[in-house]
């Protein structure tokens, strides 16, 4: 059923608002299960307490989970979520149950599949779908657990990606139709999940629709890891087969209004919303009734914000039934047109659009360009090194370039440590990062540390097409924009014709073979030194400008960049002349 679900779901979403289910945990609480229920026969002698591990119930109490699914389907849910919010090795390690993660996901998907198929058979005009739920884990890759050591992490990108990959495999094998990455509080965790989904799709030559749902922790409109909604969207919109972006949990329906409106205006895919039943009361309960919630959601739908709605903590089949009555009479949100601008992010967004000025990139956090920064990195004096980065942002840098290429450094370690330190400094990490290295392993190490949408500086055809394609696919996997240098197997392009030849070839590979958005490509066609006394060098600056002109005319939506300081290298020692040239 899953193979054609993307088109089927898009067709339904263009016709009407689809309903998710409500809270699984809230319903499980109604059964008042004790330790014996959670253990069942299979885990009767298990060495740890298992009460509270709701995901385990798909094995020990499958009839209860199946009954909950059916109650939501009876109330009108078009999409039901698997009971797998914590079915990953990281979360299950709390119970020493990492070894059964695949089984948890497989059995959960089978249960939801059984319920959905039964209700589809009862009414084929209202097909039901299974969303494989992937929670955020109980760890964060962007934040340090120790205020005295901001550079350390309890979990890293690769560990998260491997955990999510195992979960995806179980969910798909069990029959899920959709992958749902939900309750995203740290976008780096989410990017690891996206990478796992993309890898699974590639490994098994399959594709499923993907839904992503973030969570805003309070009225600041930011995730727990500090990102604004716009920055969050730019960080995850590279996800493959992206069906929807949305919000869930943390806030009640009324508090969600400004945030779902903002996301609806930003995104060019479908929008989902499944809030809590109000804010928790003093006893930890939720007081927003089904009718109260439905009235608020009706207002959102009437204003054109919604495509998929449901409920999170505190919601029940009654809430879904009330939503069904409201939403069946309202039109779904129309998709926004696709934008074609370079959109980057740190904790905050940076959009480059026609009419925006030059983008200033701070380059003092570069061991090759700043002896002071280099010395601080050698000494691992990150506190002082961070001051250099902070000063650049305070002085107007909209992006900061970080380079650790030095023969005397462990560049991978230095890049990782410094970026982790930056992640704990909102005054710095609010701007996008340019990860700069001539070594791919250093670039990739940096990409695994940053939750925003970065720029890679750089990739080129210097090592041939296969290496170029490998690096480009990896860049797409991490959701990064790329600077493409005008190099190929024959070396650096100097004259105009060679520059055009190389950038045209790179563009065709990136856009037509790899699937890059043109707006995520930045061509650097080499600003070379003039005034050297060699006559042919006098055309270098003109060739650069003409190459930029050609790119703007022939490779629309792409961007150009140049290291302006290169042009004046022959005048080193004469700063007034260099500054005038720049």
N, C-alpha and C positions, 0 to 999 in steps of 0.2 A: 504493500500500500504506500510505503514511504517514497518510492521513486518519483511519483507524479504529484506529491503533496504540495510542492512549492506553488505550482500553477493553480492547483485546486484551491489552496488557501488564499492566494491572491484574488482569485475569482470571487470567492465568498466574501473576502474583506472589502471588495469593491461594492458588494451588494448590501452588506449589513455589518453592524458591530458584532463581533464574536465574543462569547463569554468564556472566560477561564473558570476554574473552580475556586473554592475558598480555602481556608486554612486546614491543613491536615492535622497539625498539632492540637488545635482547638477541639477538633472532633475526637482525636484519640483520648484526650483528657476526660471526655464524657464516659468512657468505658471504665474509668477508675481501675486501671491495671496495676498489679503489684509485681514484685520481683519475679514471682513464679511465672506470670504471664509472659514477661519479657524473655525469660530463659527458655520456656517450653521444654519439651523432652530432650531436644538436641543439646542444649546448653545447661542441663540440670546441674552438672558438676563443675561448671566453669569457674575459674579462680577469681574473677572480678564481678562486682555488681553490675548488672546490665539494665536496671530500671532507668528509664530516661533515654535510652538509645532507640528512639522511635523507628529508625530505619530498619532495625533488626526484626521488627514485627512482620515484615513481608515474608520472613522465613518462619517465625515462631507463632504468629497469629495472622496468617494470610486471609482468613475469612473476614476478620475485622477490617483490614485495609480494603479488601474487595467491596465490602458493604459501604464503606465511606465513599469510595469512587462512585458507586451506583447512586448514592444519595445525591451527590453533586450532579451526576448526569440526569437524574430524575428532575432536578431543579432547573435544568436548562443549559448546563455547561456544554460548550462545543469542544473545549480543550480541557483535559484533566492532566494534572501533573503527577509524575511518579513520586512515590514516597522515598526519595533519595537525596534529600537536601544535604545530609552528612555522610553519604555513601562514598567516601574517598579515604584513601589510606591515611591521610594526615588527621582527619577528624576521628576515624575509627581507631587510631592508635591510643586514644583515651581509654578504650575498652579492650585493647590487645586483640582487635578483630581485623587487622589489616589484611589477613590472609583470605577473608571471605568477601572482599570488596566487589570483585567481579560478580559473584553470586548474588549479592545484595541488589546490584543494579539490574542484573538479568531477571531475577525473580520479580522485582518491583515492576519492570517494564511489562513482563508477561501478565501480571495481575491487571494493570491498567489497560493493556491491550484487550484482555478478555472482556472487561467491562465495556470498553468503548465499542468493540465489535458487536456486542449484544445489543447496545442501544442504536447503533447504526442499522442493524438488521431490522429492528422494530420500526425505524423511520428512515429509510434511505435518502429522503429529501433533506435530512439534517445529519450529515455525516459527523462522526465524533473522532477526535484526534488525541493522541497521547504525546505529551511534552515531557521529555526526559529532563528532570530537574537537577541542575548542578549548582550547589551552594558555594559560598565563598571560601570554605574551610574556616577553621578557628585560628588561623595565622594570617599575618599581613606581611607582604614582601616589601612594602614601601616604608615601613616605620620600624624604628628600633624598640625592642622591649626594655631597654635600659637607658634612662635619661642621661646617665653619665658616660654612655658609649654610643653616640648616635650612628656610628658606622656599622654596627653589627645587626644581623637579621636572624630570626629564628628559622626562617624558611627562605629558600631561594627559588628563582624562576624555574630551573630544571626540575627540582623536586615537585613543584606545583604542576608543571606541565605533565610529568609522568603520572602523577596521581589522577589528573583530569583525563588523561588518555585512557587509562584503565577503566575509568568510570564511563566514558563515552562508549567504549567497546561493549561493555556490559549492557548499556541502555539500548544501543542499536541492535545487538544480537537478540535482545529480548523483545524487540518489535516497536520501539518508539518511533513516532513520525517526525518529531521536532526536537531539537536540542535547545534547552532553555538555561542560559547562564543567568542566575538571578541573585538578588540581594547583594549587588556588587558594592562593597564599601572601600575597596582598594583596586584601582584600575590596573595595577600591575598584576594582581591575581587574575583579573579578568583577561588581560592580554595573554597570560599563560594558558588560560582555558581556551581562548580563541586559537592559539598556536596548536594546542592539542587537538582541537576539532579539525583544523586545517590539515594537520598531519594524518589524522585518521581518515579523512576524506581522500587524501592522496594515497595512503597505503592500501586502502581497500576499494579504490576507484568508485567511490559513491559520494553522494551529496544529500544532505537533508536541510530543510529550512532551519535557520538559527534565530532565536530570540535572545535579546540581552535586556536585563532589567537592573538598573542601579538603585541605590538607596541613599536618600538625602537625610543626614542625621539630625538636622534642626533647621530653623528658619534662615540660616545663613545661605542655604541653597548649595552647600558643598557636601561632597562625600566625606567619610571619616578620614580618608587620606588627604583631604584638602582641596580636591579639584572642584572647580565650578562645573555646572552642567554643560556649558559650551565646550570646555576643555575635555570633559569626559566623552562627549560625542565625537570630537575630532580624534580622540585616542583609540576609539573602538570601531569607527565606521569602516575600517578595512576588513572587517570580519566577513568570511565567505558565506554566501547565500543568506545574507542578513534580511530576515523578514521584518523584524520590528525592534525598536528600542523603546524602553519605558522605565517606569519607576514602580517600586513596591516597598512595603514595610515602613518602619520608623515613624511615619506620620499618618494622621487620619485624613479622611477625604477632603475636609475643608482646608487643611493646611497645605495640601498638594497643589492647589489651584495655580499659583504663579509659576510653579516649577513645571507642571505638565504643559502649561501654555508656552513657556519658553522652549521646551523640548519639541513641542509640536511645530513651532515656527522654525526650528533649526533643522530637523531631520527630514530626509527625503525618502524614508521608509515608513512603514506603519508604526503607530504609537500604541503602547500598552500601558495600562494603569491598574494596579491592584493594591490599594492602600489597606492599612489596618482599620479596624472598626473604631476609629477615634484614637485619642491618646490614652495610654494606660491610666487607670484610676489609682487611688492610694493602696488598693489591694492587688494591683497588677492585672486587673481585669479590663475589659473594653466595653464602653457604654453606648457606642453608636449603633442604633437599631438598624434593622434591614431597611425600613422605610426612610430613615434619616440618611443613610448612605446612598440609597437610590436617588433621592431628591438632589443631592449634591452632584452625583454622576450625571444626572439628567442635564444639569446646567452645563457641565463640561461638554457633553455630547452636542447639545444645542449650539454651542459656540465652535464646534468643529474641531475638537481636540483629540477625539478618541477613535480607535479602531478595535482594540481588544480591552475588555474590562473584566475584573474579577476582584477577589478579596484576599487579604493576607491575615495577619494575626487577629484573632477574635471573630473572624467571619465564619459563617455557617451556610448550609444549604438554603436557609431562609433568606440570607442576604443575596445569594445568587438568584433565587426565584424573584425577589423584588427587582433586581437589576434586569432580569429577563423581561419583565413587564414593561419597564421603561425603555430599554434599548431596542426592543422589537419595533418600536414606533419611530425611531430616529435614524437619520442618515449617518453613515460613517464619515470620518474625516477624509478629505481628498488629499492625495499625496502632493507634497510640495515639489516644485521643479528641482532637478539636480543642479547643484552649483559646481562651478569649475574654477575655484580659487584655491591656492595653496593655503591650507589650514593647519596650523601647528598648535602645540599646546605644551605647557608645563602644568602648573596648578591652574593657570589662567590661559586663555586662548589668544592666539595671534593669527589673524586672517590677512592675507596679502591679496589685494583686489585692485582693479584698475583705478588709478588716481591716488593710491597709497604711495607714500614716499619711499625712498631707499630704505631698506632694512639694515640697521646697524648691528654688526656682529662683534661682540667683545672677544678679542683674541689674546688677552693677557694670561688666560689660564691654559697656557701652551708651553710645554717645557722646551720646545724648539725655538720659541719666540721671546721668552721672558726668562732671563737668568735668575731673577728673584724668585719667580714661581718654581722654577726648576730646583733651586736650592731647598725651598720649603718642602717640596715633594720628596726629594732625597732624604730629608730629615724626618719625613712623615709628620711634619708640623701642619696638620690639616686645619687647625684653628686659624692660623695666619694665612694659609692658602685660601681659605674660604673668604677671608676679608678682601682678597683681590677680586674674587668672583662677585662679592656683594657690591664692591665699589663700581664695577663695570655696569651692573644693573642700575645702581643709583645714578650713574652718569649717563644713562640712556640706552645702554645695550638692550636690544629686543630679543637677542639670542646670544647665548654664550657658547663659544667653541672650546672644547676641552681636548687636549692632545697630550699623550703620555709617551710618545715615541722617543726613546733614548736607550742606547745600548747598555747603560749601567742600571736601568730600571727593570723590574718585573712589571711590564706595561699593563698586563691583564690585571694583576693585583692592584696596581696603583689606580687604574681607571675605575675598578670596582669599588675600592675604598673611598675614593674621592666622590664618586657619584652617590654612594650611600650617604656620605656626609651631607652632600647638597640636598638630598631628599629630606633631611631633617631641618632644613633652613628655608622656610617659606618665602623669605625675602629674595632668595636666589632661585629656588625651584619654581617660582611663579612663571618664569620665562622658559621657553623651549630650549632644549639642549642640542648642540651640534656635536656629534661624536666624531672625532677627527683622528684618523690613523691610516698609515700605509699598510697595516696588518689587519686582516679580516678578523682574526681571533680577538683582537683588542676591541674592534668595533662591536662584535657580537657580545662580548662581555659587558660593554656599556649599555647595549640595548636591553639586556636582561635586568638592568637596575633602574630604569626610568619608566614611570607610569604614563608620561605624556607622549605626544607624537613628536619624535625627534627628526633631525636631518642627519643622514650619514655623509661624511666627508672623507673619502669619496669612493666611488667605484669607477672602473674604466675597462676598456677592451685590451689593456696592455698585456694581460696574460691569456688572451684568447676568448672566444665566444663562450665556451663551456664554463669557464670560471666566472665570467661576467654574468651569465644566466643563473649560476648557483647563488652568487651574491645577491642578485636582483630578487630571486625568489625568497631568499632569507629576509631581505629588507621588507618585502611585501608581507611575510609572515609576522614580522614585528610591527607592521603598520608605520614604517618610517618613510619619509621623503628621501630622495637621493640627489647628491651632487654628482654629476657625471663629467669627468675630466676628458678633454680632447686628446686622449692617448689611444693608440691601438698597438697591434703587434709590431708595427714598424717604428714606434716611438711617439714622441710628442709632436702634435700638429703645430706648424709654424705659419705656413702660408694659408690664405683664405680657403682655397679649394680643399685642402686636406682637412681643415676644421669642419667645413660643411659636410664632407664625405663621412667623417667619423660621427658627428652628431646625428646625421640622418640615419646611419646604420644603428646606432644605439637606440634612437627613438623607436625604430621599427621593431627591434627586439623587445624593448620594455613594454610598449603599448600593445603590439599585435601578438606577441608570443607569451609574455609573462602576465599581462593583464594590468599593468600600471595605469593609474589615472594620469593623463598628461600633466595635470596641475601638481603632481608630486615629483616632477622631474625638473631639476635645475642644472643647466649646462654651464660649465666653466670652460671657456675656450682658450684659456691661458693668456693672461696679461704678462708680457715679457719685457725685459729691460730695454730702454732706449738710451741714446746718448753714450754708447759704448765706444764710438769711433769706427764701428763697422757699419758700412753704408746700408746693408740689407736689414740691419736691426731697426732702422728708422721707420720701417713700415709696420713694426710689431703692434703698436698701439692702434693704428688704423685698421689692421687686419682683425684685431679683437672687436673693435666697434662694428665693423662691417659684418663679422660673424654673428654678433648679437642682433643686428638688423635683420639678417637672413633668418635667424631662428624665430624672431617675432613674426615674420611674414609667412614662414613656411611650416612651423611647428607650433600651431596655436595652443594656448593654454599652458605652455611650458614657461619656465623662468630662466633667467641668466644670472650669473654671479661672476665676480672677479676679485682677485687679491690686488687691490689698487697699489699697495706699497711696492709690488714687484717692479712697477714701471720706473722707479727712481733709484734702483740699487746702485747704479753707476755714480750717483751723487751722494753716497754715504759720507757723512762728515759735514754735509752742507744742509742742515735742517731747514733753513728758510726756503731753499730751492725745492727740497722734497715736499714740504708742506704746500707750497704753491702748486706744484704739479698734482698733488693728490686732490 
